[in-house]
Amino acid sequence: MIHLTGTLRCAPDQQQNVRDALPDHIALTRAEPGCLEFEVVETAPGLFAVSELFSDQAAFDAHQTRTRASAWFAVSEGMVREYKITTV
């Protein structure tokens, strides 16, 4: 399994667009084959905690590919991402 944890940080002028786009991004990700867990929670204004668990590397890679072609990618472009990826 592939487990990603970390944070996303966005500028004040991006915050509402990110909040508006998150529900669709979360729903689409949770529907992906191999997605076991996917949580994105705003812990402070503009700071989002992320936790993802995918069944294997192929599922994680497919998620990354889908995300890069999504509306979420355009909305979240430029956000500071700090992630740790581990195999469990």
C-alpha positions in Angstrom: 0.0 0.0 0.0 1.1 3.6 -0.7 0.4 6.1 2.1 0.8 9.8 1.5 0.5 12.4 4.3 1.2 16.0 4.3 -0.1 19.5 3.8 -1.2 21.9 1.1 -0.9 25.6 1.7 -2.6 28.2 -0.5 -2.6 32.0 -0.7 -5.5 33.9 0.8 -6.8 34.8 -2.7 -6.9 31.0 -3.6 -8.6 29.8 -0.4 -12.3 30.0 -1.5 -11.6 28.4 -4.9 -9.8 25.5 -3.2 -12.6 25.0 -0.7 -15.1 25.1 -3.6 -13.2 22.5 -5.7 -12.4 20.1 -2.9 -15.7 18.2 -2.7 -15.5 17.1 -6.3 -11.8 16.3 -6.0 -12.4 14.2 -2.9 -15.4 12.4 -4.5 -13.6 11.6 -7.7 -10.5 10.3 -5.9 -12.5 8.1 -3.5 -14.2 6.6 -6.6 -10.9 5.6 -8.1 -9.9 1.9 -8.2 -7.4 1.2 -5.5 -8.2 4.3 -3.3 -8.6 3.0 0.2 -8.7 6.4 2.1 -8.6 10.0 1.0 -9.0 12.9 3.4 -8.3 16.6 2.9 -9.2 18.8 5.9 -8.6 22.5 6.4 -6.9 22.8 9.7 -6.3 26.6 9.5 -7.2 29.2 6.9 -5.4 28.1 3.8 -3.7 25.1 5.4 -5.0 21.6 4.4 -4.0 18.3 6.0 -3.9 15.5 3.4 -4.0 11.7 4.0 -4.2 9.3 1.1 -4.0 5.5 1.1 -3.9 3.5 -2.2 -3.7 -0.2 -2.6 -0.5 -0.3 -4.6 1.8 1.8 -6.7 -0.2 1.4 -9.9 -3.3 2.8 -8.2 -1.4 5.7 -6.8 0.2 6.4 -10.2 -3.2 6.3 -11.8 -4.5 8.8 -9.3 -1.6 11.2 -10.0 -2.2 11.0 -13.7 -6.0 11.6 -13.3 -5.4 14.5 -11.0 -2.9 16.2 -13.4 -5.7 16.3 -16.0 -8.4 17.5 -13.6 -10.1 20.8 -12.7 -8.5 20.3 -9.2 -5.0 20.6 -10.7 -5.8 24.0 -12.3 -7.4 25.3 -9.0 -4.5 24.0 -6.8 -1.7 25.1 -9.1 0.9 27.0 -7.2 0.0 25.7 -3.8 2.9 24.7 -1.5 2.8 21.0 -1.1 4.7 19.1 1.6 4.3 15.4 1.5 5.7 12.2 2.8 5.1 9.0 0.9 5.6 5.6 2.5 5.0 2.0 1.6 3.0 0.1 4.2 
